[in-house]
Amino acid sequence: MAAASFDAPSVPASTGSPRSEYLLEVENVRKEFVGVLALDDVSFRLRPGTVHALMGENGAGKSTLMKIIAGIHPPSGGTLKINGKPTRLSGPLDALEHGIAMIHQELNLMAPMTIAENIWIRREPRNRFGFIDHGELHSRTAELFERLSISLNPDEKVGNLTVAERQMVEIAKAVSYDSRVLIMDEPTSALTEREVEHLFRIIRMLREDGKGIVYITHKMNELFEIADEVSVFRDGKYIGTHSSADVTRDDIIRMMVGRELSQMFPKVEARIGETVLEVENLGLKGVFEDVSFKLRAGEILGIAGLVGAGRSNIAETIFGVTPATSGTIKLYGETIEVRSPSVAMRHGMAFLTEDRKDTGCFLLLDIQENMQLAALQRDYARGGFIEQRRLSQDCARMSEQLRVKTPDMGERILNLSGGNQQKVLIGRWLLTKPKILILDEPTRGIDVGAKAEIHRMISSLAAEGLAVIMISSELPEILGMSDRIMTMRRGRMSGILDRVEADQVKIMELAA
């Protein structure tokens, strides 16, 4: 099965400028960062009125290419054409002026400002005195939301929104520029199924208007539902382009990883030991109530439910981020009062949060500084001094074990792909040698190859006796990795299923 050709289309001779059949063309683009060749002779084309999916493992170069197209990074070589004309972009504003808008995987809204102010920043309507016309600002936003069927108050502060609501605001902001090229980088990572359907309706509407959509995703089902074409990258190189109707899921995976990926959920049979954690009638007023379960050594307890059901809130309460207002938490049979994360950590708990940008990564620090934070004072401080050599060795060993793609440990975590950032955060908690590991969406925004690595690691940790709580919105992941599955519905526990009896239908019946 051959990849689609990138030979230039023939254009009849004309005295005027030829009209390209492509909105966007990338030809032989290279991008080098210090010590890293991120893109090597990459080509890509986008037709009007199509959705073109971009697939590849983390670090494959997808986001780097999109940042070049969006004017964030200048290319080290090659050509970018917009409507057939070679173009050099001076920055993101220049890209917007050329009709290119990008929705980033890591949301970039300003929390203290309103939704309307975020959407129209630098484009605010002004009254005759030169001040912002807030009435007109509200009206413009309300009109945009009506067009997109988004039910949010334009005057609401962004800081009060959920991650999913912020994602919809980012989408509305990009659409507001009326750009001909719209880049969406993992747009559904924080959306419910209903919100995904809503997004797809918006995308189809934009496609019918002749827009070109570049759609980066790790979710195969989305690829086959929404995309017309798919291009695959691997290790900074272009691998091929196909019509989505002409390839299978296995075809795409082989192109992405360069090998067969026969086991996405490598569940290692673990000896289930004693009860480590016991939660009885746990509650957080106004959020969830009457949650009870036991977690045993060597066990992976999956928590499933729709977004807003209270899954993440339970994890945050157990870890002391938002202390419980009712119920008890027992560790090895002894009741403990977890009023803060530091107390939870002293009792051997670790918590990987769902939002790596806002509550995980310190983006301006390097990989080692990010990885060492949780264990630094407790495990590496002796007599007021840090055992720097041992700490550096352990961080480097953990990075190698988790296969973090980086030139060195001094690289800023900001420059890593989302999946590699996630690996660094997992490494941070593993350095603390926890007894209980709580993982909230551990593979969100991570490619299939890295997912399999993380699944294998989680399974191996459980086999070594670690007690694991795993929250995930992906039912195949919950079913493939969990020994037992607890479902949540509207802030209440709706059931617990053993691995052998659980399936997608039963989980959804309990969760919906």
HUPE-V313730 format. One record per helix or strand of 3 or more residues. SS is the DSSP state (H for helix, E for strand). FROM is the first residue (numbers start at 1). TO is the last residue. If there is no record, write none. Layout:
BEGIN
ss=SS from=FROM to=TO
ss=SS from=FROM to=TO
END
This chain:
BEGIN
ss=E from=22 to=33
ss=E from=36 to=47
ss=E from=51 to=55
ss=H from=62 to=69
ss=E from=77 to=82
ss=H from=92 to=97
ss=E from=100 to=103
ss=H from=115 to=119
ss=H from=134 to=148
ss=H from=158 to=160
ss=H from=163 to=176
ss=E from=181 to=185
ss=H from=193 to=208
ss=E from=212 to=216
ss=H from=220 to=226
ss=E from=229 to=234
ss=E from=237 to=243
ss=H from=244 to=246
ss=H from=249 to=257
ss=E from=275 to=284
ss=E from=288 to=296
ss=E from=300 to=305
ss=H from=311 to=318
ss=E from=326 to=331
ss=E from=334 to=336
ss=H from=341 to=346
ss=E from=349 to=352
ss=H from=356 to=359
ss=H from=367 to=372
ss=H from=376 to=379
ss=H from=388 to=401
ss=H from=413 to=415
ss=H from=418 to=430
ss=E from=436 to=440
ss=H from=448 to=463
ss=E from=467 to=471
ss=H from=475 to=481
ss=E from=484 to=489
ss=E from=492 to=498
ss=H from=504 to=511
END
